[in-house]
Each structure stands twice: as structure tokens, then as C-alpha cells.
């Protein structure tokens, strides 16, 4: 059960008609803002390509949309990139996502602890 991430790929421009390059099967996906590195979306999916294509990343700009619909996660899809990790089953995708979240939280805690340790007077 060794999962490897794909390389980071830019989200295709909606107007150009390009497609998302992702597994048509179970796996985990991660979407981040290119400049800040902020994670915009992350999770397991039975069909990674479908999950990525269904993300509501770029909302319309009509007045109705602004008033009554959830605002988009980011202002421009061109500012996003994604990567995927294919798995053998949906259950394995859920397990991998849970494990990856745990690793991310552990790394974040270590980073915070290192920052606090550096601030402590000797």
C-alpha cells in the first residue's frame, strides 16, 4: 500500500476546453493555491477525475450568484494546481487520506513547537 503523489499540475483554463489529468478511479486529491501554498481542497474520492471536475472553484460573477450562492474558494482557477494519488479501492483512498492528514498535522505541530522553542529565553 505505497502511494505516490503525481507531480503538481495547473488546473486547466475552463475556456480553453482542456481536461483535468487524473485517475478515473479511487484515490486522493489535493488542490492548492499556487502562490501561497494554501490547501483549497483535499480528500478521498471513488473517482478522482470526477471529484476534481466537480469542485466549485470558480463561481459566476452575476449579482444572483454573489447574493445567493456560496462564494468560490478562490478568485481564479488559473491560480490553482493539483496533484493526485491513485489507490486500489475507495476504502484504501479513505485510509490514505486519513494517514496523510495525520502526517500533515504532525509536521505542523513540529513546526509550531520549533518556533516556540526558538522564542524561549535561555
C-alpha positions as CSV (number, residue, x, y, z in Angstrom):
1,X,0.0,0.0,0.0
2,X,2.6,2.5,-1.1
3,X,1.0,5.6,-2.5
4,X,2.9,8.2,-4.5
5,X,1.7,11.6,-5.5
6,X,1.7,12.8,-9.0
7,X,3.5,16.0,-9.9
8,X,1.7,19.3,-9.3
9,X,-0.3,20.3,-12.4
10,X,-2.0,23.6,-13.1
11,X,-5.8,23.5,-13.4
12,X,-6.9,23.8,-17.0
13,X,-8.5,27.0,-18.1
14,X,-12.2,26.5,-18.5
15,X,-12.4,28.5,-21.7
16,X,-9.6,26.5,-23.4
17,X,-11.5,23.2,-23.1
18,X,-8.6,21.3,-21.6
19,X,-9.3,18.5,-19.2
20,X,-8.1,17.6,-15.8
21,X,-5.5,14.8,-15.9
22,X,-6.4,12.5,-13.0
23,X,-7.2,8.8,-12.3
24,X,-10.6,7.6,-13.3
25,X,-10.8,5.5,-10.2
26,X,-10.3,5.7,-6.5
27,X,-7.6,7.9,-4.9
28,X,-6.8,11.1,-3.0
29,X,-6.6,14.6,-4.4
30,X,-5.1,17.9,-3.2
31,X,-5.7,21.3,-4.6
32,X,-3.6,24.3,-3.5
33,X,-3.1,28.0,-4.3
34,X,0.0,28.3,-6.5
35,X,1.5,31.4,-4.9
36,X,0.6,30.9,-1.2
37,X,0.5,27.1,-1.0
38,X,-2.8,27.3,0.9
39,X,-4.7,24.0,0.6
40,X,-8.1,24.7,-1.1
41,X,-9.4,21.1,-1.3
42,X,-8.3,17.7,-0.1
43,X,-10.0,14.4,0.1
44,X,-10.5,10.8,-0.9
45,X,-12.8,10.0,-3.9
46,X,-14.2,7.0,-5.7
47,X,-13.4,8.7,-9.0
48,X,-10.6,11.3,-8.6
49,X,-11.1,12.9,-12.1
50,X,-14.8,13.4,-11.5
51,X,-14.3,14.8,-8.0
52,X,-11.8,17.3,-9.3
53,X,-14.0,18.3,-12.2
54,X,-17.0,18.8,-9.8
55,X,-15.2,21.1,-7.4
56,X,-16.8,24.5,-7.3
57,X,-13.7,26.5,-7.7
58,X,-14.8,29.4,-9.9
59,X,-18.2,30.8,-9.3
60,X,-20.1,33.0,-11.7
61,X,-20.0,36.8,-11.3
62,X,-23.7,37.6,-11.7
63,X,-25.4,39.5,-8.9
64,X,-27.6,36.5,-8.2
65,X,-24.6,34.3,-7.7
66,X,-23.0,36.8,-5.4
67,X,-26.1,37.2,-3.3
68,X,-27.4,33.6,-3.0
69,X,-24.7,31.2,-3.8
70,X,-21.6,30.1,-1.9
71,X,-18.7,32.2,-3.0
72,X,-15.9,30.4,-4.9
73,X,-13.0,29.0,-3.0
74,X,-10.5,31.2,-4.9
75,X,-11.0,34.1,-7.3
76,X,-9.3,32.5,-10.3
77,X,-8.8,28.8,-11.2
78,X,-5.6,29.7,-13.0
79,X,-4.1,30.3,-9.6
80,X,-4.6,26.7,-8.6
81,X,-2.6,23.5,-9.0
82,X,-3.5,19.9,-8.1
83,X,-1.9,16.6,-7.5
84,X,-3.4,13.1,-7.2
85,X,-2.6,9.8,-5.5
86,X,-4.2,6.7,-7.0
87,X,-5.3,3.8,-4.8
88,X,-6.7,0.3,-5.4
89,X,-10.1,0.9,-3.7
90,X,-12.2,3.6,-2.1
91,X,-11.5,2.2,1.3
92,X,-7.8,2.5,0.7
93,X,-8.3,6.0,-0.5
94,X,-10.0,6.9,2.7
95,X,-7.2,5.3,4.8
96,X,-4.6,7.1,2.7
97,X,-6.3,10.5,3.1
98,X,-6.6,9.9,6.9
99,X,-2.9,9.0,7.1
100,X,-1.8,12.0,5.0
101,X,-3.9,14.3,7.2
102,X,-2.2,12.9,10.3
103,X,1.2,13.4,8.7
104,X,0.4,17.0,7.9
105,X,-0.9,17.7,11.4
106,X,2.3,16.2,12.9
107,X,4.5,18.3,10.7
108,X,2.5,21.4,11.5
109,X,2.8,20.7,15.3
110,X,6.6,20.2,15.0
111,X,6.9,23.4,13.1
112,X,4.9,25.3,15.7
113,X,6.9,23.6,18.6
114,X,10.2,24.6,16.9
115,X,9.0,28.2,16.6
116,X,8.1,28.3,20.3
117,X,11.4,26.7,21.3
118,X,13.3,29.3,19.3
119,X,11.4,32.1,21.2
120,X,12.2,30.8,24.7
121,X,14.9,32.8,26.5
122,X,17.9,30.8,27.5
